[in-house]
Amino acid sequence: MDFGITKAIDILTNKLQGWLESLTAMLPNFVVAVIILLIFFFLAKMAKAVFNKLFEKFYDKSAVQNLFSTIVYISVLLIGLIISLNILHLKQTVTSLLAGAGIIGLALGFAFQDITANFISGIMIAIRKPIQVGDIIEVHDYMGEVEEINLRVTVVKTFQGLHVIIPNKEVFQSPLINYTKTDERRIDLEVGVSYGDDLEKAKKVALEAVNELPFLINDREVNLFYTGFGDSSINFVLHLWVRYPEPSFLESRSMAIMAVKKAFDENDITIPFPIRTLDFGIKGGETLSDMKMHINSKNGGVKQTQ
């Protein structure tokens, strides 16, 4: 029994002595590794500060700035950690860490691919700036003013007062109309005149009416084109260019409609109502006056008979 205890103590003593020798041998490397890690810690802070100053000269998005500066900071720290582990002869640990990080990153990429897509799209929107806060845009049948753009979603307030939260992936990848990017817009005003009116006269009156509007762009010609024969009218379209956003597009179009209607009324030009012909005959052609009427004296109803 005593022999077994003595043997166990000897084994433990030898093991501890071996660990102590290894620790003593590794102590200089350990000190160097810690020093290198501290150096890279300060280098990471410096790199982050320099990056922030450079980034502010080109972009004013604090969220994107913080994101990239954090990436730079962590990258420098990781470089220092890898060098420190190599000094400690822990190459296998470095390889395992890199492999593990790759596997975890791949798994997270598949699990959160929509979030990742929105996140990357938010970064691209911040860098390329296709839209900005205050712009009037239309995307996915939603039209309104951009109130907020963050790294995941874009918030649009519609003209009906509703707040629509649109994922950045949809904003970046879908067709998007930014009405604020241009200061000129064309109004396509569709009108119809009676078949009995003089088309040359109607064209002249309509052009004179809209040319008097104060908000038209002077170097843009107003055009009128007849487009076809309608059910009850001959249709035409007016093309007129206005400044945007002052006055508003809706206000400009409303004033143009009122001007054309007023001019047509003053010149006895008719904008006809839709006309429908009622056919009471089986084969057609029988008029209402030719049909016999039967009056029901009990309830005052009228019944049409042949």
Phi and psi in degrees as a GROMACS rama.xvg file:
@    title "Ramachandran Plot"
@    xaxis  label "Phi"
@    yaxis  label "Psi"
@TYPE xy
-63.1436  -35.1546  ASP-2
-64.4411  -38.2905  PHE-3
-67.0048  -42.2581  GLY-4
-64.7271  -42.001  ILE-5
-62.1749  -41.2533  THR-6
-65.0041  -40.2299  LYS-7
-65.6033  -40.3722  ALA-8
-64.4919  -39.5401  ILE-9
-63.4448  -42.5819  ASP-10
-63.2191  -44.1567  ILE-11
-64.3009  -40.2174  LEU-12
-64.7981  -42.4353  THR-13
-64.6062  -38.7287  ASN-14
-66.041  -45.7485  LYS-15
-64.2674  -37.0758  LEU-16
-65.1291  -38.6416  GLN-17
-65.8609  -40.9099  GLY-18
-64.995  -38.5644  TRP-19
-64.6665  -41.6257  LEU-20
-63.654  -41.8187  GLU-21
-64.0131  -41.4098  SER-22
-64.9919  -40.0865  LEU-23
-64.0497  -39.8192  THR-24
-68.968  -32.7879  ALA-25
-88.4302  -9.03024  MET-26
-57.5188  -44.3966  LEU-27
-61.4975  -43.1367  PRO-28
-63.2042  -38.0752  ASN-29
-62.8638  -43.4063  PHE-30
-62.3179  -43.6319  VAL-31
-63.5607  -40.8409  VAL-32
-63.2542  -41.7827  ALA-33
-65.029  -41.3128  VAL-34
-62.4589  -44.3263  ILE-35
-62.8919  -40.7329  ILE-36
-63.7395  -39.3814  LEU-37
-66.0576  -40.6289  LEU-38
-60.9974  -45.0285  ILE-39
-69.9441  -25.5934  PHE-40
-63.8856  -45.148  PHE-41
-70.5519  -35.504  PHE-42
-63.4232  -37.6105  LEU-43
-63.4145  -41.8568  ALA-44
-63.7962  -42.0774  LYS-45
-64.9113  -43.2655  MET-46
-62.6847  -38.1959  ALA-47
-64.7443  -42.6709  LYS-48
-66.0423  -43.0593  ALA-49
-63.5289  -41.9948  VAL-50
-62.8579  -41.1896  PHE-51
-61.7359  -41.3908  ASN-52
-66.2017  -41.6076  LYS-53
-67.8064  -39.4687  LEU-54
-66.5059  -36.7996  PHE-55
-64.2724  -23.2242  GLU-56
-74.6022  -21.3951  LYS-57
-111.932  -34.6276  PHE-58
-134.562  148.46  TYR-59
-111.999  17.2929  ASP-60
-91.023  108.319  LYS-61
-66.8913  -33.9138  SER-62
-64.541  -44.8791  ALA-63
-67.599  -38.9133  VAL-64
-60.374  -46.3988  GLN-65
-63.8784  -37.6752  ASN-66
-62.4909  -52.3866  LEU-67
-69.6067  -35.918  PHE-68
-66.2077  -35.8946  SER-69
-66.4821  -39.4043  THR-70
-62.034  -43.438  ILE-71
-62.3799  -43.756  VAL-72
-60.5391  -48.5443  TYR-73
-66.9857  -36.971  ILE-74
-62.9853  -44.1143  SER-75
-64.532  -40.9325  VAL-76
-63.0677  -39.8885  LEU-77
-64.3795  -38.0766  LEU-78
-61.8425  -45.1399  ILE-79
-62.5386  -39.6142  GLY-80
-65.1538  -41.8839  LEU-81
-64.3876  -42.2485  ILE-82
-63.2599  -42.3176  ILE-83
-62.9016  -42.4155  SER-84
-66.2383  -36.0266  LEU-85
-66.0553  -37.0095  ASN-86
-63.962  -33.7592  ILE-87
-83.6292  8.60235  LEU-88
59.0129  40.6654  HIS-89
-112.418  48.9293  LEU-90
-61.7805  -36.4171  LYS-91
-64.0532  -37.0451  GLN-92
-65.1048  -40.3951  THR-93
-61.5434  -45.5488  VAL-94
-61.7104  -42.1515  THR-95
-65.0875  -40.2001  SER-96
-63.6957  -44.3608  LEU-97
-65.2717  -42.2261  LEU-98
-63.6413  -42.9515  ALA-99
-63.932  -41.6211  GLY-100
-63.5091  -38.5095  ALA-101
-64.8853  -43.1427  GLY-102
-65.355  -44.4432  ILE-103
-63.1358  -42.1857  ILE-104
-63.122  -40.2327  GLY-105
-64.9473  -43.1774  LEU-106
-64.3698  -43.0934  ALA-107
-66.7344  -34.016  LEU-108
-62.4564  -42.4358  GLY-109
-70.5866  -38.5967  PHE-110
-71.5431  -34.7023  ALA-111
-122.226  44.1446  PHE-112
-67.3332  -35.5704  GLN-113
-66.9677  -43.493  ASP-114
-62.9404  -41.8462  ILE-115
-63.1305  -42.2309  THR-116
-62.2735  -42.6466  ALA-117
-65.5548  -38.259  ASN-118
-64.1736  -47.8867  PHE-119
-66.0419  -39.2676  ILE-120
-63.11  -37.6677  SER-121
-62.5771  -38.6152  GLY-122
-65.1281  -43.7812  ILE-123
-65.0217  -37.7257  MET-124
-64.4359  -40.1506  ILE-125
-66.6815  -33.8836  ALA-126
-81.6092  -47.7773  ILE-127
-83.4835  -23.7949  ARG-128
55.473  54.4077  LYS-129
-69.024  -25.2215  PRO-130
-137.514  156.806  ILE-131
-138.904  164.271  GLN-132
-60.71  131.17  VAL-133
100.665  -13.7021  GLY-134
-72.0123  148.755  ASP-135
-96.6456  116.673  ILE-136
-128.843  165.063  ILE-137
-136.25  121.732  GLU-138
-147.022  132.334  VAL-139
52.9079  44.9672  HIS-140
66.0457  11.9952  ASP-141
-107.413  125.243  TYR-142
-124.019  132.7  MET-143
174.131  -165.336  GLY-144
-98.4589  134.969  GLU-145
-72.7952  121.749  VAL-146
-102.585  -29.3117  GLU-147
-155.86  140.333  GLU-148
-130.758  114.598  ILE-149
-118.355  -170.06  ASN-150
-76.5698  -6.47568  LEU-151
-119.823  -40.7548  ARG-152
-136.509  163.629  VAL-153
-119.099  130.116  THR-154
-102.502  123.006  VAL-155
-117.706  131.032  VAL-156
-100.159  114.203  LYS-157
-72.0326  168.19  THR-158
-72.4988  -10.8233  PHE-159
-89.1972  2.45407  GLN-160
88.92  8.3717  GLY-161
-91.6068  142.103  LEU-162
-97.0587  121.334  HIS-163
-110.774  124.708  VAL-164
-99.3118  113.441  ILE-165
-111.977  126.675  ILE-166
-59.5839  141.601  PRO-167
-61.3315  -28.4336  ASN-168
-61.502  -40.2567  LYS-169
-68.9454  -37.7366  GLU-170
-67.5549  -40.7771  VAL-171
-79.4919  -33.2573  PHE-172
-98.8912  -15.8541  GLN-173
-94.8796  156.993  SER-174
-58.4501  131.396  PRO-175
-132.888  134.046  LEU-176
-106.95  121.37  ILE-177
-109.309  102.405  ASN-178
-72.8755  -15.9345  TYR-179
-83.6845  -15.373  THR-180
-73.1136  -15.2678  LYS-181
-128.771  149.304  THR-182
-105.502  10.7827  ASP-183
-131.233  136.326  GLU-184
-137.959  149.483  ARG-185
-103.83  131.609  ARG-186
-93.7918  126.326  ILE-187
-105.18  100.62  ASP-188
-101.039  113.007  LEU-189
-94.5025  128.248  GLU-190
-136.648  161.089  VAL-191
-134.25  145.736  GLY-192
-122.604  158.711  VAL-193
-65.5553  152.661  SER-194
-64.8124  -20.7252  TYR-195
-87.3984  -4.21782  GLY-196
-89.2598  156.343  ASP-197
-77.2946  118.782  ASP-198
-67.9941  -36.4276  LEU-199
-64.3098  -41.4853  GLU-200
-65.9506  -43.2499  LYS-201
-61.6908  -40.2458  ALA-202
-64.4939  -44.5068  LYS-203
-63.4273  -44.3115  LYS-204
-64.8245  -42.5026  VAL-205
-64.7707  -43.4549  ALA-206
-65.0594  -41.4645  LEU-207
-65.0077  -36.8668  GLU-208
-65.6951  -46.328  ALA-209
-79.3797  -26.3314  VAL-210
-67.9518  -17.1528  ASN-211
-85.4414  -5.34743  GLU-212
-69.2794  136.427  LEU-213
-76.135  -18.5411  PRO-214
-94.4654  5.19514  PHE-215
-71.1981  150.141  LEU-216
-78.6208  124.712  ILE-217
-63.1903  -38.8095  ASN-218
-87.7038  10.0563  ASP-219
-110.064  122.262  ARG-220
-77.8543  139.64  GLU-221
-83.8237  129.087  VAL-222
-118.499  147.007  ASN-223
-129.705  129.392  LEU-224
-131.78  127.652  PHE-225
-75.4155  133.763  TYR-226
-110.9  -16.7183  THR-227
162.671  173.332  GLY-228
-95.4267  114.992  PHE-229
-88.5404  -176.091  GLY-230
-63.9447  -37.1394  ASP-231
-135.019  9.09901  SER-232
-154.921  161.757  SER-233
-97.2359  121.197  ILE-234
-94.802  145.905  ASN-235
-142.611  165.124  PHE-236
-128.502  137.751  VAL-237
-104.003  131.777  LEU-238
-109.89  117.133  HIS-239
-137.139  140.079  LEU-240
-102.08  136.277  TRP-241
-131.942  160.521  VAL-242
-76.2114  150.852  ARG-243
-137.976  137.199  TYR-244
-95.5299  0.802798  PRO-245
-112.363  121.806  GLU-246
-73.0381  172.269  PRO-247
-67.9382  155.944  SER-248
-61.5771  -43.9353  PHE-249
-65.1784  -40.545  LEU-250
-64.8467  -41.889  GLU-251
-62.2567  -45.2448  SER-252
-65.6668  -38.8125  ARG-253
-62.3507  -43.7956  SER-254
-65.34  -36.6877  MET-255
-65.6889  -40.8756  ALA-256
-62.2273  -45.2768  ILE-257
-64.3065  -37.683  MET-258
-65.6961  -43.1808  ALA-259
-66.1016  -43.7567  VAL-260
-62.5803  -44.0414  LYS-261
-63.7055  -43.352  LYS-262
-64.7609  -40.0558  ALA-263
-65.65  -40.0124  PHE-264
-63.5955  -40.6975  ASP-265
-69.661  -22.5613  GLU-266
-111.094  17.1105  ASN-267
54.7135  40.2923  ASP-268
-103.19  131.491  ILE-269
-99.1637  130.638  THR-270
-98.8674  100.537  ILE-271
-73.308  153.681  PRO-272
-74.982  158.036  PHE-273
-61.6553  135.646  PRO-274
-111.495  135.938  ILE-275
-126.941  136.866  ARG-276
-101.705  125.974  THR-277
-95.3401  124.649  LEU-278
-109.105  112.821  ASP-279
-96.9214  -5.50247  PHE-280
-94.5474  154.123  GLY-281
-64.6036  -42.8229  ILE-282
-98.375  -4.13828  LYS-283
94.7258  157.812  GLY-284
96.6584  -14.0292  GLY-285
-81.2541  128.97  GLU-286
-87.3744  164.339  THR-287
-67.3921  -33.0811  LEU-288
-69.3489  -24.4504  SER-289
-81.7251  -7.75335  ASP-290
-92.5193  141.645  MET-291
-78.3738  143.759  LYS-292
-109.084  137.874  MET-293
-122.839  119.745  HIS-294
-97.7633  127.224  ILE-295
-91.1979  109.001  ASN-296
-72.42  -18.6854  SER-297
-74.037  -47.1408  LYS-298
-115.245  5.23249  ASN-299
73.4896  12.734  GLY-300
-81.5797  159.057  GLY-301
-116.229  129.9  VAL-302
-121.489  129.191  LYS-303
-88.406  127.885  GLN-304
-125.794  163.288  THR-305
